[in-house]
Every structure is written in C-alpha cells, then in structure tokens.
C-alpha cells in the first residue's frame, strides 16, 4: 500500500559514506529499502530511494527527523515524503 511507502531524495556534494549513513538510519528504524537510484553529476550527488515503513514500529515523523539529522551531518539536502502524497502531487 502506498501509505506504507516513503520517498527519500538526497542532494549535495559527493562525499564518502552517504549511502551507508542513510541505509544505517533506515535499518535502525526497521525500514526496508525497495528501490534506490543514485548518480553523480560534476561532483553533485543525487539519490532517490523508495522504502517501506510498514514493519517499522516507529512513526513516520520520527523516521523523517532521523533522516534529516543524518542529512545535516553529511552536509546534504534531504527530503522525505509519503509516496501517496508524492503520487497525488504528480497526478494530472
């Protein structure tokens, strides 16, 4: 169900450990990564991640705050939203 899915978008200067940091946070909060895409364009790291929070015992807000905190630690911009909201925003 899309209410159990989140989309995480990360953008910033490429540094070692970005994927490891984000994956560690998600694992700590019992969130399963279902799809991940990343690229580096002229030193700028971009990652899009689809994850399932249905088995997490933590609320969405707490997961989101933990990811934002990790993003700041890495010097990255990070956005987290529920997939159902993302889908509605992009429906014509």
C-alpha angles and dihedrals in degrees: 000000000000093000087068093053129085132192118216120194121190127186133173149089112330112255134162116272104025097126092041092052095049093043090050092053092048092049091050089055093044094246118152120221108223101175134005131185126180139170140173119222115187092329095317114121119213125182133176118192133184115202139177117229096178094107095044117108089205125090120250091247093058092048090048093050092049091051093048090050090052091047091054090048088055094043090244134135109237132185125189125187139159112263093231090060091046090051093050092048091054099044115108 
